[in-house]
Amino acid sequence: MGEQTEFEKGDKAPNDGEYTEVGEKSFHTEIQNPRRITLKKGESFPETSNQNRKWKRLTKARVH
């Protein structure tokens, strides 16, 4: 089983990082001005702007 990628209010951050709001089906739903937050490992996720949204970690592009 893979690592959890979307989080809800009260879930604990698995790693330090920046997280952004995504729609329930993020590849179909484009959110205008999504909230972004920075959390440390173990901190709880806050409530999203909308009950149909979740938190997802932002990934940084790797330069080769």
N, CA, C and O atoms as a GROMACS GRO file, in nm:
protein
  256
    1MET      N    1   0.084  -0.117   0.000
    1MET     CA    2   0.000   0.000   0.000
    1MET      C    3   0.089   0.124   0.000
    1MET      O    4   0.191   0.127   0.069
    2GLY      N    5   0.052   0.227  -0.078
    2GLY     CA    6   0.134   0.346  -0.092
    2GLY      C    7   0.114   0.447   0.020
    2GLY      O    8   0.030   0.429   0.109
    3GLU      N    9   0.193   0.551   0.013
    3GLU     CA   10   0.188   0.658   0.112
    3GLU      C   11   0.066   0.747   0.086
    3GLU      O   12   0.031   0.774  -0.029
    4GLN      N   13   0.002   0.792   0.191
    4GLN     CA   14  -0.114   0.880   0.179
    4GLN      C   15  -0.069   1.012   0.117
    4GLN      O   16   0.034   1.067   0.156
    5THR      N   17  -0.148   1.064   0.019
    5THR     CA   18  -0.108   1.188  -0.049
    5THR      C   19  -0.205   1.303  -0.026
    5THR      O   20  -0.168   1.418  -0.049
    6GLU      N   21  -0.326   1.275   0.018
    6GLU     CA   22  -0.423   1.381   0.046
    6GLU      C   23  -0.466   1.372   0.192
    6GLU      O   24  -0.481   1.263   0.248
    7PHE      N   25  -0.484   1.489   0.254
    7PHE     CA   26  -0.508   1.496   0.397
    7PHE      C   27  -0.627   1.583   0.430
    7PHE      O   28  -0.661   1.675   0.355
    8GLU      N   29  -0.691   1.554   0.542
    8GLU     CA   30  -0.807   1.630   0.588
    8GLU      C   31  -0.774   1.699   0.720
    8GLU      O   32  -0.673   1.669   0.783
    9LYS      N   33  -0.861   1.791   0.760
    9LYS     CA   34  -0.846   1.862   0.887
    9LYS      C   35  -0.820   1.762   0.999
    9LYS      O   36  -0.890   1.661   1.011
   10GLY      N   37  -0.719   1.791   1.081
   10GLY     CA   38  -0.689   1.705   1.196
   10GLY      C   39  -0.586   1.597   1.167
   10GLY      O   40  -0.524   1.546   1.260
   11ASP      N   41  -0.566   1.561   1.038
   11ASP     CA   42  -0.460   1.464   1.005
   11ASP      C   43  -0.326   1.527   1.041
   11ASP      O   44  -0.313   1.649   1.047
   12LYS      N   45  -0.227   1.444   1.066
   12LYS     CA   46  -0.093   1.491   1.099
   12LYS      C   47  -0.005   1.493   0.974
   12LYS      O   48  -0.010   1.400   0.894
   13ALA      N   49   0.074   1.598   0.958
   13ALA     CA   50   0.164   1.608   0.843
   13ALA      C   51   0.271   1.499   0.854
   13ALA      O   52   0.336   1.485   0.958
   14PRO      N   53   0.292   1.421   0.747
   14PRO     CA   54   0.390   1.313   0.752
   14PRO      C   55   0.534   1.365   0.741
   14PRO      O   56   0.628   1.297   0.782
   15ASN      N   57   0.551   1.485   0.684
   15ASN     CA   58   0.683   1.544   0.663
   15ASN      C   59   0.674   1.695   0.671
   15ASN      O   60   0.567   1.752   0.655
   16ASP      N   61   0.789   1.759   0.696
   16ASP     CA   62   0.795   1.905   0.684
   16ASP      C   63   0.766   1.940   0.538
   16ASP      O   64   0.805   1.866   0.448
   17GLY      N   65   0.697   2.051   0.516
   17GLY     CA   66   0.677   2.093   0.377
   17GLY      C   67   0.563   2.189   0.359
   17GLY      O   68   0.495   2.229   0.454
   18GLU      N   69   0.544   2.227   0.232
   18GLU     CA   70   0.434   2.315   0.194
   18GLU      C   71   0.321   2.229   0.140
   18GLU      O   72   0.343   2.132   0.068
   19TYR      N   73   0.200   2.266   0.178
   19TYR     CA   74   0.081   2.193   0.136
   19TYR      C   75  -0.017   2.292   0.077
   19TYR      O   76  -0.022   2.408   0.119
   20THR      N   77  -0.097   2.248  -0.021
   20THR     CA   78  -0.195   2.333  -0.085
   20THR      C   79  -0.330   2.263  -0.090
   20THR      O   80  -0.337   2.141  -0.081
   21GLU      N   81  -0.436   2.341  -0.104
   21GLU     CA   82  -0.570   2.284  -0.116
   21GLU      C   83  -0.589   2.229  -0.256
   21GLU      O   84  -0.546   2.288  -0.354
   22VAL      N   85  -0.655   2.114  -0.264
   22VAL     CA   86  -0.693   2.054  -0.392
   22VAL      C   87  -0.838   2.013  -0.383
   22VAL      O   88  -0.892   1.994  -0.274
   23GLY      N   89  -0.902   1.998  -0.501
   23GLY     CA   90  -1.039   1.950  -0.505
   23GLY      C   91  -1.043   1.802  -0.476
   23GLY      O   92  -0.940   1.735  -0.477
   24GLU      N   93  -1.162   1.749  -0.452
   24GLU     CA   94  -1.176   1.606  -0.422
   24GLU      C   95  -1.115   1.520  -0.532
   24GLU      O   96  -1.049   1.419  -0.504
   25LYS      N   97  -1.138   1.560  -0.654
   25LYS     CA   98  -1.080   1.491  -0.768
   25LYS      C   99  -0.988   1.592  -0.835
   25LYS      O  100  -1.023   1.652  -0.936
   26SER      N  101  -0.870   1.611  -0.778
   26SER     CA  102  -0.780   1.720  -0.813
   26SER      C  103  -0.745   1.728  -0.961
   26SER      O  104  -0.719   1.838  -1.011
   27PHE      N  105  -0.743   1.616  -1.032
   27PHE     CA  106  -0.709   1.623  -1.173
   27PHE      C  107  -0.825   1.674  -1.259
   27PHE      O  108  -0.804   1.708  -1.375
   28HIS      N  109  -0.947   1.680  -1.203
   28HIS     CA  110  -1.062   1.735  -1.276
   28HIS      C  111  -1.098   1.875  -1.229
   28HIS      O  112  -1.156   1.953  -1.305
   29THR      N  113  -1.065   1.907  -1.107
   29THR     CA  114  -1.110   2.032  -1.046
   29THR      C  115  -0.996   2.131  -1.036
   29THR      O  116  -0.893   2.103  -0.973
   30GLU      N  117  -1.013   2.247  -1.098
   30GLU     CA  118  -0.913   2.351  -1.084
   30GLU      C  119  -0.962   2.452  -0.982
   30GLU      O  120  -1.072   2.506  -0.996
   31ILE      N  121  -0.881   2.478  -0.881
   31ILE     CA  122  -0.918   2.571  -0.775
   31ILE      C  123  -0.853   2.706  -0.801
   31ILE      O  124  -0.733   2.714  -0.828
   32GLN      N  125  -0.932   2.811  -0.794
   32GLN     CA  126  -0.879   2.947  -0.806
   32GLN      C  127  -0.824   2.991  -0.672
   32GLN      O  128  -0.894   2.980  -0.571
   33ASN      N  129  -0.702   3.040  -0.668
   33ASN     CA  130  -0.637   3.089  -0.546
   33ASN      C  131  -0.644   2.991  -0.428
   33ASN      O  132  -0.700   3.024  -0.324
   34PRO      N  133  -0.589   2.871  -0.444
   34PRO     CA  134  -0.591   2.776  -0.332
   34PRO      C  135  -0.505   2.825  -0.217
   34PRO      O  136  -0.403   2.891  -0.238
   35ARG      N  137  -0.545   2.793  -0.095
   35ARG     CA  138  -0.464   2.827   0.023
   35ARG      C  139  -0.340   2.740   0.024
   35ARG      O  140  -0.343   2.625  -0.018
   36ARG      N  141  -0.229   2.796   0.072
   36ARG     CA  142  -0.105   2.722   0.091
   36ARG      C  143  -0.060   2.741   0.234
   36ARG      O  144  -0.070   2.849   0.291
   37ILE      N  145  -0.009   2.633   0.291
   37ILE     CA  146   0.039   2.638   0.430
   37ILE      C  147   0.173   2.566   0.439
   37ILE      O  148   0.207   2.485   0.353
   38THR      N  149   0.249   2.597   0.543
   38THR     CA  150   0.374   2.528   0.571
   38THR      C  151   0.358   2.460   0.707
   38THR      O  152   0.322   2.523   0.806
   39LEU      N  153   0.384   2.329   0.709
   39LEU     CA  154   0.373   2.253   0.832
   39LEU      C  155   0.501   2.177   0.860
   39LEU      O  156   0.576   2.144   0.769
   40LYS      N  157   0.525   2.152   0.986
   40LYS     CA  158   0.635   2.066   1.030
   40LYS      C  159   0.577   1.926   1.051
   40LYS      O  160   0.458   1.911   1.078
   41LYS      N  161   0.660   1.825   1.039
   41LYS     CA  162   0.617   1.686   1.060
   41LYS      C  163   0.544   1.674   1.194
   41LYS      O  164   0.595   1.720   1.296
   42GLY      N  165   0.427   1.614   1.194
   42GLY     CA  166   0.349   1.592   1.315
   42GLY      C  167   0.247   1.700   1.346
   42GLY      O  168   0.160   1.678   1.430
   43GLU      N  169   0.256   1.817   1.280
   43GLU     CA  170   0.156   1.922   1.303
   43GLU      C  171   0.025   1.883   1.236
   43GLU      O  172   0.024   1.812   1.136
   44SER      N  173  -0.086   1.932   1.292
   44SER     CA  174  -0.218   1.900   1.238
   44SER      C  175  -0.257   1.993   1.124
   44SER      O  176  -0.225   2.112   1.125
   45PHE      N  177  -0.327   1.937   1.027
   45PHE     CA  178  -0.379   2.017   0.917
   45PHE      C  179  -0.499   2.098   0.965
   45PHE      O  180  -0.583   2.047   1.039
   46PRO      N  181  -0.508   2.225   0.923
   46PRO     CA  182  -0.623   2.308   0.959
   46PRO      C  183  -0.742   2.278   0.868
   46PRO      O  184  -0.732   2.197   0.776
   47GLU      N  185  -0.851   2.343   0.894
   47GLU     CA  186  -0.969   2.331   0.810
   47GLU      C  187  -0.940   2.391   0.673
   47GLU      O  188  -0.863   2.487   0.662
   48THR      N  189  -0.999   2.336   0.569
   48THR     CA  190  -0.984   2.392   0.435
   48THR      C  191  -1.088   2.502   0.415
   48THR      O  192  -1.177   2.520   0.497
   49SER      N  193  -1.076   2.576   0.304
   49SER     CA  194  -1.168   2.684   0.272
   49SER      C  195  -1.307   2.633   0.235
   49SER      O  196  -1.406   2.706   0.242
   50ASN      N  197  -1.314   2.506   0.197
   50ASN     CA  198  -1.437   2.446   0.147
   50ASN      C  199  -1.439   2.300   0.189
   50ASN      O  200  -1.336   2.233   0.184
   51GLN      N  201  -1.554   2.250   0.230
   51GLN     CA  202  -1.562   2.113   0.281
   51GLN      C  203  -1.528   2.007   0.177
   51GLN      O  204  -1.500   1.892   0.213
   52ASN      N  205  -1.529   2.042   0.049
   52ASN     CA  206  -1.497   1.946  -0.057
   52ASN      C  207  -1.350   1.944  -0.094
   52ASN      O  208  -1.311   1.877  -0.189
   53ARG      N  209  -1.267   2.018  -0.020
   53ARG     CA  210  -1.125   2.025  -0.050
   53ARG      C  211  -1.044   1.943   0.049
   53ARG      O  212  -1.089   1.910   0.158
   54LYS      N  213  -0.921   1.913   0.006
   54LYS     CA  214  -0.826   1.840   0.092
   54LYS      C  215  -0.692   1.910   0.079
   54LYS      O  216  -0.675   1.999  -0.004
   55TRP      N  217  -0.596   1.868   0.161
   55TRP     CA  218  -0.460   1.921   0.156
   55TRP      C  219  -0.371   1.822   0.083
   55TRP      O  220  -0.386   1.700   0.098
   56LYS      N  221  -0.278   1.874   0.002
   56LYS     CA  222  -0.182   1.789  -0.070
   56LYS      C  223  -0.046   1.857  -0.068
   56LYS      O  224  -0.037   1.979  -0.082
   57ARG      N  225   0.060   1.779  -0.049
   57ARG     CA  226   0.194   1.835  -0.043
   57ARG      C  227   0.239   1.884  -0.180
   57ARG      O  228   0.219   1.817  -0.282
   58LEU      N  229   0.298   2.003  -0.182
   58LEU     CA  230   0.355   2.056  -0.305
   58LEU      C  231   0.487   1.986  -0.331
   58LEU      O  232   0.567   1.967  -0.238
   59THR      N  233   0.511   1.950  -0.453
   59THR     CA  234   0.639   1.889  -0.488
   59THR      C  235   0.720   1.991  -0.564
   59THR      O  236   0.667   2.068  -0.644
   60LYS      N  237   0.848   1.991  -0.540
   60LYS     CA  238   0.937   2.084  -0.608
   60LYS      C  239   1.000   2.015  -0.725
   60LYS      O  240   1.039   1.898  -0.717
   61ALA      N  241   1.010   2.088  -0.836
   61ALA     CA  242   1.073   2.032  -0.956
   61ALA      C  243   1.220   2.006  -0.931
   61ALA      O  244   1.290   2.088  -0.871
   62ARG      N  245   1.266   1.894  -0.975
   62ARG     CA  246   1.408   1.860  -0.957
   62ARG      C  247   1.487   1.903  -1.080
   62ARG      O  248   1.444   1.884  -1.194
   63VAL      N  249   1.602   1.961  -1.055
   63VAL     CA  250   1.690   2.003  -1.164
   63VAL      C  251   1.801   1.900  -1.176
   63VAL      O  252   1.866   1.866  -1.078
   64HIS      N  253   1.822   1.852  -1.297
   64HIS     CA  254   1.926   1.750  -1.319
   64HIS      C  255   2.053   1.813  -1.368
   64HIS      O  256   2.151   1.743  -1.392
   0.00000   0.00000   0.00000
